[in-house]
Amino acid sequence: MINMFEKNLQISESFKEDESIVLYHGSCLDLLSKIPDRSIQLIVTSPPYNIGKEYEKKLKLEKYLEQQKYVIQECERVLSENGSICWQVGNYVDNGSIIPLDTVLYPIFSNLGLVLRNRIIWHFEHGLHCSKRFSGRYESVIWFTRKIKNYVFNLDPVRIPQKYPGKKYFKGPKAGQYSCNPLGKNPGDVWDIPNVKSNHIEKTKHPCQFPVGLIERLILSMSNEDDWVFDPFVGTGTSIVAAIRNGRRGVGAEIEKKYVDISRRRIQEAVLGTLKVRPMNKPKYDPNISGNKLTEAPWEKKAQDQSIQPMLFENRGEHKSENR
């Protein structure tokens, strides 16, 4: 994290290359028009899914894709030569039928000459419960770069603990030597990170909020210190928070005033080091290990009570007959 006394971290409302934090209240296209070509290292966002949330008007899929195309074209313009675009999306739902948005957005990126490097699956365990299909418990992050080999990718800062750190080579010239990287292993392309729901430490009033840890993994691996990180749909400011916590510069746009206000507060707390966030590699909560009583199914307890009661009545009957 950058120390606020070492660098001026005031929140600017307009983009300037010598700023460190920019929070724009308005359309991302208006903000993008002020950003120079090839000046952004990492673009990371979770755009509206067009499913009728309070901050969006549901559109026909074709119209939605047309709007996304304009934004993506501008993002490609401002993307640096060795930069990355990460577009995190879920499903568009039409009359009970789901359409994975990454599949219909892919041609837009591809037609701009961008290369898909990974389709990252973000798995979580909380969400809407379905009754006529399996409940959705994942979304995807599609990661694109330009057609070059030297795009920025830093694996070491995002390695996770080895499962078998004591494993050794059993044959060949390295027989007997440890085979694992001491810094940890590649986290792979399936990320099990809790989403931000009611009991999450980062929860605000936004219904679809990014977890900071998810964005930090992207920022640490796809950018370097002092690089610009841009989020065209910044919501409650998570991308900017993740950027400044890790020595990057953050810029984002949001059209809803109430979310801009939340973003501003969270960014200020991040600068001061007082914002509460869930650590990037913190293991998931295990209710059984924690002794949470909610793990006891009430119907099982009820069944046990019902099986005990007849025994009690039988015993009472026995005592009565003995008294006679």
C-alpha positions as CSV (number, residue, x, y, z in Angstrom):
1,M,0.0,0.0,0.0
2,I,1.2,3.5,-0.8
3,N,1.7,5.8,2.3
4,M,-0.5,8.8,1.8
5,F,2.2,11.0,3.3
6,E,4.7,9.9,0.6
7,K,2.4,10.6,-2.3
8,N,-0.5,12.9,-2.9
9,L,-3.6,10.6,-3.0
10,Q,-6.4,13.1,-3.3
11,I,-9.4,12.0,-5.2
12,S,-9.7,13.8,-8.5
13,E,-13.0,14.1,-10.5
14,S,-11.3,14.3,-13.9
15,F,-8.5,12.3,-15.5
16,K,-5.0,13.7,-15.6
17,E,-1.9,11.5,-16.1
18,D,-0.2,13.0,-13.0
19,E,-3.1,12.1,-10.7
20,S,-3.2,8.9,-8.6
21,I,-6.9,8.5,-8.0
22,V,-9.8,9.5,-10.3
23,L,-13.4,8.9,-9.5
24,Y,-15.7,10.2,-12.2
25,H,-19.5,10.6,-11.6
26,G,-21.0,10.0,-15.0
27,S,-20.8,7.9,-18.1
28,C,-17.7,5.8,-18.6
29,L,-17.7,6.9,-22.3
30,D,-17.4,10.5,-21.2
31,L,-14.5,9.6,-19.0
32,L,-12.8,7.5,-21.7
33,S,-12.9,10.4,-24.1
34,K,-10.5,12.2,-21.8
35,I,-8.0,9.3,-21.5
36,P,-5.1,9.2,-24.0
37,D,-4.4,6.3,-26.3
38,R,-2.3,3.4,-24.8
39,S,-2.2,4.9,-21.3
40,I,-3.9,2.2,-19.2
41,Q,-2.1,-0.9,-18.1
42,L,-5.1,-2.9,-16.7
43,I,-8.8,-2.6,-17.4
44,V,-10.8,-4.6,-15.0
45,T,-14.6,-4.4,-14.6
46,S,-17.9,-6.2,-13.9
47,P,-20.4,-4.5,-16.3
48,P,-24.1,-4.6,-15.8
49,Y,-25.4,-8.1,-16.7
50,N,-28.7,-6.8,-18.2
51,I,-30.8,-8.7,-15.7
52,G,-32.8,-5.8,-14.4
53,K,-30.9,-4.8,-11.3
54,E,-31.8,-1.5,-9.7
55,Y,-29.0,0.4,-11.4
56,E,-29.8,-0.9,-15.0
57,K,-32.7,-1.0,-17.4
58,K,-33.1,-4.4,-19.0
59,L,-32.5,-4.3,-22.7
60,K,-32.9,-6.7,-25.6
61,L,-29.7,-8.7,-25.8
62,E,-28.7,-7.2,-29.2
63,K,-29.0,-3.7,-27.8
64,Y,-27.0,-4.6,-24.7
65,L,-24.2,-6.0,-26.8
66,E,-24.2,-2.9,-28.9
67,Q,-23.7,-0.7,-25.9
68,Q,-21.0,-3.0,-24.5
69,K,-19.2,-2.9,-27.9
70,Y,-18.9,0.9,-27.7
71,V,-17.3,0.7,-24.3
72,I,-15.0,-2.2,-25.2
73,Q,-13.8,-0.4,-28.4
74,E,-12.8,2.7,-26.3
75,C,-11.1,0.4,-23.7
76,E,-9.1,-1.2,-26.4
77,R,-8.0,2.3,-27.6
78,V,-6.6,3.3,-24.2
79,L,-5.1,-0.1,-23.4
80,S,-1.2,-0.1,-23.3
81,E,0.8,-2.2,-25.6
82,N,1.5,-4.9,-23.0
83,G,-1.7,-4.3,-21.0
84,S,-4.7,-6.5,-20.1
85,I,-8.5,-6.3,-20.2
86,C,-10.4,-8.4,-17.6
87,W,-14.2,-8.5,-18.2
88,Q,-16.0,-10.3,-15.3
89,V,-19.6,-11.4,-16.3
90,G,-22.3,-13.9,-15.4
91,N,-25.4,-14.9,-17.3
92,Y,-28.1,-13.1,-19.2
93,V,-31.5,-14.6,-18.4
94,D,-34.3,-14.6,-20.9
95,N,-37.6,-16.2,-20.0
96,G,-35.9,-18.9,-18.0
97,S,-33.1,-19.5,-20.6
98,I,-29.6,-18.5,-19.6
99,I,-27.0,-17.1,-22.0
100,P,-23.4,-17.0,-20.8
101,L,-22.4,-13.4,-21.4
102,D,-18.7,-14.2,-21.9
103,T,-19.6,-16.3,-25.0
104,V,-21.5,-13.5,-26.7
105,L,-19.0,-10.8,-25.7
106,Y,-16.0,-12.8,-27.0
107,P,-16.5,-11.9,-30.7
108,I,-16.3,-8.2,-29.8
109,F,-12.9,-8.5,-28.2
110,S,-11.7,-10.9,-30.9
111,N,-12.7,-8.6,-33.7
112,L,-10.6,-5.9,-32.1
113,G,-7.5,-8.1,-32.5
114,L,-7.3,-9.1,-28.8
115,V,-6.3,-12.5,-27.7
116,L,-8.1,-14.5,-25.0
117,R,-5.4,-15.7,-22.5
118,N,-7.6,-17.2,-19.8
119,R,-11.3,-17.9,-19.0
120,I,-11.1,-17.8,-15.3
121,I,-14.0,-19.4,-13.4
122,W,-14.9,-17.6,-10.1
123,H,-16.7,-20.0,-7.8
124,F,-18.7,-19.0,-4.8
125,E,-21.3,-20.6,-2.6
126,H,-23.9,-18.0,-2.0
127,G,-26.6,-16.6,-4.3
128,L,-30.1,-17.0,-5.6
129,H,-31.7,-20.4,-5.1
130,C,-33.3,-21.9,-8.2
131,S,-36.1,-24.4,-8.2
132,K,-36.2,-25.4,-11.9
133,R,-32.5,-25.6,-12.6
134,F,-29.3,-25.9,-10.6
135,S,-28.5,-22.8,-8.7
136,G,-25.8,-20.7,-10.3
137,R,-22.6,-20.6,-8.3
138,Y,-19.9,-19.3,-10.6
139,E,-19.2,-16.4,-12.9
140,S,-16.3,-15.9,-15.3
141,V,-13.4,-13.5,-16.0
142,I,-12.3,-13.3,-19.6
143,W,-8.8,-12.0,-19.8
144,F,-7.5,-10.4,-23.1
145,T,-4.2,-8.9,-24.2
146,R,-2.8,-7.7,-27.5
147,K,-1.2,-10.1,-29.9
148,I,2.3,-9.9,-28.3
149,K,4.4,-12.3,-26.2
150,N,5.7,-9.8,-23.7
151,Y,2.4,-8.8,-22.0
152,V,2.7,-8.2,-18.3
153,F,2.1,-11.3,-16.2
154,N,3.7,-11.6,-12.7
155,L,3.0,-15.0,-11.3
156,D,5.0,-14.9,-8.1
157,P,2.9,-12.2,-6.2
158,V,-0.2,-14.4,-6.6
159,R,1.1,-17.9,-5.9
160,I,-0.8,-19.9,-3.3
161,P,0.5,-22.5,-0.8
162,Q,1.7,-25.8,-2.2
163,K,-0.6,-28.7,-1.4
164,Y,2.4,-31.1,-1.0
165,P,5.4,-28.9,-0.2
166,G,7.5,-31.9,0.8
167,K,7.2,-33.6,-2.6
168,K,10.5,-34.6,-4.2
169,Y,11.6,-35.9,-7.7
170,F,11.9,-39.7,-7.5
171,K,14.1,-40.2,-10.6
172,G,16.3,-38.4,-13.1
173,P,19.1,-35.9,-12.4
174,K,17.0,-34.1,-9.8
175,A,16.1,-37.2,-7.8
176,G,15.8,-36.5,-4.1
177,Q,15.4,-32.7,-4.6
178,Y,12.2,-30.9,-3.7
179,S,10.0,-30.5,-6.8
180,C,7.7,-27.7,-5.7
181,N,8.3,-24.0,-6.1
182,P,9.1,-22.7,-2.6
183,L,7.1,-19.5,-3.3
184,G,3.9,-21.5,-3.9
185,K,2.0,-22.8,-6.9
186,N,0.0,-21.3,-9.7
187,P,-3.6,-20.6,-8.5
188,G,-5.0,-22.0,-11.7
189,D,-8.0,-20.8,-13.6
190,V,-10.7,-21.8,-11.1
191,W,-10.8,-19.4,-8.1
192,D,-12.8,-20.2,-5.0
193,I,-13.3,-16.8,-3.5
194,P,-16.4,-15.9,-1.4
195,N,-18.7,-13.4,-3.0
196,V,-19.8,-10.3,-1.1
197,K,-23.1,-11.1,0.6
198,S,-24.8,-10.0,3.8
199,N,-22.2,-11.3,6.3
200,H,-19.1,-10.4,4.2
201,I,-16.8,-7.9,5.9
202,E,-16.8,-5.7,2.7
203,K,-20.5,-5.5,2.2
204,T,-22.1,-2.2,1.2
205,K,-25.6,-1.3,-0.1
206,H,-24.6,-2.4,-3.7
207,P,-26.4,-5.7,-4.7
208,C,-23.5,-7.0,-6.9
209,Q,-20.2,-6.0,-5.3
210,F,-16.7,-7.2,-6.2
211,P,-14.6,-8.8,-3.5
212,V,-11.3,-6.9,-3.2
213,G,-9.3,-10.1,-3.1
214,L,-10.5,-11.1,-6.6
215,I,-9.4,-7.8,-8.1
216,E,-6.1,-7.8,-6.2
217,R,-5.1,-11.1,-7.8
218,L,-5.7,-9.6,-11.2
219,I,-3.9,-6.3,-10.4
220,L,-0.8,-8.0,-8.8
221,S,-0.4,-10.4,-11.8
222,M,-1.2,-8.0,-14.7
223,S,0.3,-4.7,-13.7
224,N,3.3,-3.1,-12.0
225,E,3.6,-0.5,-9.3
226,D,2.4,3.0,-10.4
227,D,0.5,1.6,-13.4
228,W,-3.0,2.8,-14.1
229,V,-5.9,0.5,-13.4
230,F,-9.2,1.5,-15.0
231,D,-12.8,0.3,-14.2
232,P,-15.5,1.7,-16.5
233,F,-18.3,0.5,-14.2
234,V,-16.6,1.1,-10.9
235,G,-19.7,0.6,-8.6
236,T,-18.5,0.9,-5.0
237,G,-14.9,1.6,-5.9
238,T,-13.5,-1.9,-5.3
239,S,-11.1,-1.8,-8.3
240,I,-9.7,1.6,-7.2
241,V,-9.4,0.3,-3.6
242,A,-7.5,-2.8,-4.8
243,A,-5.2,-0.6,-7.0
244,I,-4.1,1.9,-4.3
245,R,-3.7,-0.8,-1.7
246,N,-1.1,-2.3,-4.0
247,G,0.8,0.8,-5.1
248,R,-1.1,1.3,-8.4
249,R,-3.1,4.3,-9.6
250,G,-6.9,3.9,-10.0
251,V,-9.5,5.4,-12.2
252,G,-13.2,4.6,-12.6
253,A,-16.6,5.9,-13.6
254,E,-20.0,5.4,-12.0
255,I,-23.3,6.9,-13.0
256,E,-25.2,6.4,-9.7
257,K,-24.5,9.1,-7.1
258,K,-25.2,6.9,-4.1
259,Y,-22.5,4.5,-5.3
260,V,-20.1,7.3,-6.0
261,D,-20.5,8.4,-2.4
262,I,-19.8,4.9,-1.2
263,S,-16.8,4.6,-3.5
264,R,-15.4,7.9,-2.1
265,R,-15.7,6.8,1.5
266,R,-14.1,3.4,0.8
267,I,-11.3,4.9,-1.2
268,Q,-10.5,7.4,1.6
269,E,-10.5,4.6,4.2
270,A,-8.2,2.5,1.9
271,V,-5.8,5.5,1.7
272,L,-5.8,5.8,5.5
273,G,-5.4,2.0,5.9
274,T,-8.7,1.6,7.9
275,L,-10.8,-0.1,5.3
276,K,-11.7,-3.7,6.3
277,V,-11.2,-6.2,3.5
278,R,-11.0,-10.0,3.3
279,P,-7.3,-11.0,2.6
280,M,-6.8,-12.3,-0.9
281,N,-5.6,-15.8,0.0
282,K,-7.6,-16.3,3.2
283,P,-9.0,-19.8,3.5
284,K,-12.8,-20.1,3.2
285,Y,-14.9,-20.3,6.3
286,D,-15.7,-23.8,7.5
287,P,-18.9,-23.7,9.6
288,N,-18.3,-27.2,11.0
289,I,-14.7,-26.5,12.2
290,S,-16.0,-23.2,13.7
291,G,-18.7,-25.0,15.6
292,N,-21.6,-23.1,14.1
293,K,-24.9,-24.5,15.4
294,L,-26.6,-23.7,12.1
295,T,-24.9,-26.8,10.7
296,E,-27.4,-28.9,12.7
297,A,-30.4,-29.7,10.5
298,P,-33.6,-28.9,12.4
299,W,-35.5,-31.7,10.7
300,E,-33.0,-34.2,11.9
301,K,-33.4,-32.9,15.5
302,K,-37.2,-33.0,15.1
303,A,-37.0,-36.6,14.0
304,Q,-34.8,-37.5,16.9
305,D,-37.3,-35.9,19.4
306,Q,-40.2,-37.8,17.8
307,S,-38.4,-41.1,18.2
308,I,-37.6,-40.3,21.9
309,Q,-41.2,-39.3,22.8
310,P,-42.9,-42.7,22.2
311,M,-40.2,-44.2,24.4
312,L,-41.1,-41.8,27.2
313,F,-44.8,-42.6,26.9
314,E,-44.0,-46.3,26.9
315,N,-42.0,-45.9,30.1
316,R,-44.9,-43.9,31.7
317,G,-47.2,-46.8,30.9
318,E,-44.9,-49.3,32.5
319,H,-44.7,-47.3,35.7
320,K,-48.5,-47.0,35.9
321,S,-48.9,-50.8,35.5
322,E,-46.3,-51.3,38.2
323,N,-48.1,-48.9,40.5
324,R,-51.3,-50.9,40.0
